[in-house]
């Protein structure tokens, strides 16, 4: 049980870090394009974290 709880904590932490990294990258892209005066050319939807049940 203890190992499972550690795994859950680590997994949650990694997901949080990935979200922060993604937000920082998006902020850099926005600031870069604001400096140039144009908008980013690609806006693809993010993939869902979990697959949907069929």
N, C-alpha and C positions, 0 to 999 in steps of 0.2 A: 504494500500500500504506500509506503514512504517513497519508493522509487517512482511510482505512478504520479504522486503529487509533485515530486521534483520535475518530472517530465512535463506535467501540465503547466507548472510555473515557468519553465524554460520556454515552452512553446508559446505561451502568452507573451512573454518578454520579446521573443523573436518577431512575433506578429506586430507588436507595438513598434519595435525598432524599424521594421520594414515600412510601416505606415508613415513614421517620421521621415524616413529616407525619401519616400515617394513625395511627400509634401514639400520637402526641401528641394527636390529636383524640379517639381512643378513651379515653385517660387522662383528658382533660378531661370527657368525657361520664360516665365512671364516677365521678369525684370529685363532679361536680354531682349525680348521682343518689344518691350516698351521703350527701350533705349533706341532701337532701330526704327520704331514707329509702325510696325506691322504686327499681325497676329500669327500665332503658330499655325502651320498648315495641316497638322494632323490632330484630330481629336477622336481617338478610338475609345470605345467604352472599356472600362476595366473588366477583367474576367472575374467571375465570382470565385470567392475563396473555396467554397464547397460545391461539389457537383450536386445537381438536382436529382431527385429520385425520379425514375421513369414512371 
